Amino acid sequence: MKLFKISLILFSLFFFSCSLRQKVDIIVHHSIVYTVDSSFKVAEAFAIKDGKFVAVGTNDDILKYYSATKTIDALGKAVFPGLIDAHCHFYAYGKMKTEADLVGCLSFKEMVDRLVAFSKINKVKWIMGRGWDQNRWPGKEFPVKDTLDLLFPNTPVYLSRVDGHAALVNQKALDLTAISVETKVEGGNIIIKNGKLTGILVDNAADKAKKVIPAPTKEEMKQYLLKAQEDCFKVGLTTVDDAGLDKNIIDLIDEMQKQGELKMRVYAMASSTDENLDYYLKHGPYKTERLNVRSFKFYADGALGSRGACLLKPYSDRPNEQGFLLSKPEYFREMAKRIGNSSFQMNTHCIGDSANRFILNVYASVLGKDNNRRWRIEHAQVVNQEDIVKFGLYHILPSVQPTHATSDMYWAKERLGEERLKGGYAYKQLMEQNNVLPTGSDFPVESINPLYGFYAAVARQDSIGFPKGGFQPENALTREEALKGMTIWAAYANFEEKEKGSIEPGKLADYVILDKDIMKIPLSEVRKVKVVSGSAF
């Protein structure tokens, strides 16, 4: 009887203590939690309820004061805030998954072989492909359309270069586009050789051809988004900044998110079309828990790889070429004033030092020195040393992609020369202007894996560890800075630092568990790290 009473008392105490524990949905414990809060605190466990973090602390405290429907023992693995890609093309990536994959082709012949194989399996009205890069081929010269004309005389072909700023098309596509040797395109280039069209179209000329390609159906667009989401979740991305979307795609994303089909959080930069500008400037920003529309994406110039980047002085390897702005200077000034009178953010693609200088000055004339508008220069790839301080003076955010440096380093010196290259890919210098540097990948231009960007930012090396000591290592980031770039700093660039980007009570419960700790393992192992699980799984 006495033993029974003691057992009853112990059971009552246990039940009472359990009833005092706050009920939550998920507990993750026995982990190394990089909170990325203001003090960069490292914790052991956290609790989640209704999709938000409610407590972060030690294993003992979380397990003592909380009980959960689902408990995850992380087995000592590292946990990070959900990763954010501050500049990518989410929708375009999904669409590209249905096209011929030309990434990594080491010759024009290899590209043609892939196209032939693709055309045998896929019976399509247009043969589409993306990812070729002539800088990887012998001779490094642009290809010509002759072979495509022989192989596909009756099927239009549109093959986008890896950067998306140039395309190779065949004669059938040119006929449908009504492009001839007499055609002139402002802000673009139609490459002609020996008086004949080569099939190479640069920037606005490529866009002209793209306009005649049949639009996808709504169901096809849904599949693009779902394919992109699947791959993003696999590599730990929980938020993507899609750099340039039309309103119909933004509306579809919103619809799919509300129906529960699309769980990816999207910071949507609306393309700077007249339709988008008129609609959103009239109605104002649009915000849900998963979608944020409060910025416009502009293009000042093209890409360095296709010599469309606008430079202050001619290309070192082409003294007669200097690149060009894609629109007249007055257009950018007018748009900056128009957006300056709203609560929207202006985000402008700038590659060359001339484009960066021009847009920085346009921004400065509208923003002034004391502002919290967080207008962004997307890429900020080649910046004259005299202009770098303007990012700090006018609180302009450089939004960079670290893998661009390690992809371009093999040929960038040829384009720019040694002295001018010093202002290229200067991530450390750019970060120091505002102590903020949002980072992304620009996928599908580069790999979708954010850890490749982390590695490139810190090591300044590519996948084979080249070059020894790193490319312009003075502009390498620390591991802490690289992590912040794809978490809290990316959230800040989106005006979302109070709701995501770190593991803190009250914030959205986006997290990712990795199989190795990228903050401690040798840098050479970072690219091999895999996602174990996360909030999106």
C-alpha positions, 0 to 999 in steps of 0.5 A: 500500500505504501509503495502504491502511494509513493508511485501515485505521488511520483506519477502525479508529480510527473503528470503535473510537470508535463502539464506545465510544459508549453505545447508546441508543434516541433522541437529540434534538439541536440544540434549546433544552431547558428541563430545568425542573430545580432550577436551571432549566438550558437544555441542547441535547440529550439521550439516551433509553434504555428510556423514560428520560432517560440524559443531558442536555447539549450537542450535542457531548457527547451526539453524541460519547458516545452513538449511537442507533437514532433521532436527531432533529434539532430544528432549533433548536426549543424542547423542554420536559418532557411537559406535565401537566394537574393538574386535568381530566376526561379520561374526561368529555372523551372522553365529551363528544366523542360529545354535542352540543357547546354550548360557545360558544353566544351565545344560547339559540336557538343552543343549540337549533339545535345540538341539533336538528342533533345529533338529526337525525344521532344517533338516541339514547335520551337527547340529551346535551349540554354547554358552555352558559353563560348568562353569555354570553347576552343577559340572562344568565338561566338558560334554561327547558325549554319549548322542549325540551318542544315539540321533544323530548316523548318523548326525555329531554334532559340538557344540562350547563352548562359548569362541570358543576354545573348542567343543563337537562333537559326534562320527559321527563327530569324524569319519569324522574327523579321530580323534582317541585316538591315534591322536596327535594335536600340540597346542590342546588337545583331552580329553580322559577319561578311554581310550575313546574319550569324544568328547571334543576337545580343540583349534587346535583339535577343528579346525581340526574337523571344517575343515571337515564341509561343507563350506557355499554358497556365498548366505548363507555368505551374509545372515550371514553378513546382520543378523549381521549388523541388530543386530549391528545397533540396539545397536548403533554399526557403526564400528566393528573390526572383529578379524580373517577373511579369504580373501574370506569373506573380499572380500565379505564384500568389494563387498557388501559394494560397492553394498550398501548392507552392510553399516557396517564399518569393520576393518578386521583383516585378519586371519594369514593363509599362503594365507592371509599373502602372499597376503596382505603382497605382495599387502599392506593394503586395505582401502575404506571408509567402509573397512580397512584391515591392520592387522593380527590376531594371537592366542598365546593361548586358553581360561581360561574357557577351561584351554587352556590359557598358564600360567606361573604356573599351574592352581590352580584347576588343578596342572598338567595343565598349558595350552599351546601356539598354535604354536611353539615360533619360529613361532611367532618370525618369523611372528613378524619380517615378519610383522615388515618389512611391514606397517601391524599391528600384533594383537595377542590373549593372555589370560594367563600370560605366553602368554602375557609375551611371546608375549609382549617380541616378540613385544618388540624385533621388535618394540623398544621403539619409535614406532607408530605401535600400535600392539595389544594384544587382551584380555590381560586377565591375565598379570603378574604385572611385565609385565604391564609396557611393554605395555607403554614402547613399545607402545603396545595396550591392546584391552580388553572386559570388560564383560569378567571380569564380566562373568569370576569372578564367577570361575576365582579365582578357575583357578588362585588363589587369588594372580595371579587374581590381574593381571587379567582384570586389565583394569585401570592399562592397560589403564594408560600405554598409556592412551588409552584402546580400548574396545569391546565385543568379541561377540558372546562370550559375548552380542553384546550390547556395553552398557553392556561393558560400564556398566561392565567397570565402575561398575565392576558388572554383570546384577544382580549387583553382587558383591556389590562394584564391582569385583576388583573395583580398576581397574574400568574405569570412564564413560569418559574412558569407552566411549572413549574406544568404540569410539575415543580409538577404532578408534585410535587402528584402525589408524582411529582416524582422520576419526571417533570416535568423533563428529567433523567437517570433520569426518564421520557422525557416531552417535547414539541417546540414550533414556537416558544419560549414562553419568548421569543416575545411573549406575544400569540403563545403561543396560536398555538404548535403541537406539532411532536412529542414522546415520545407521538408 
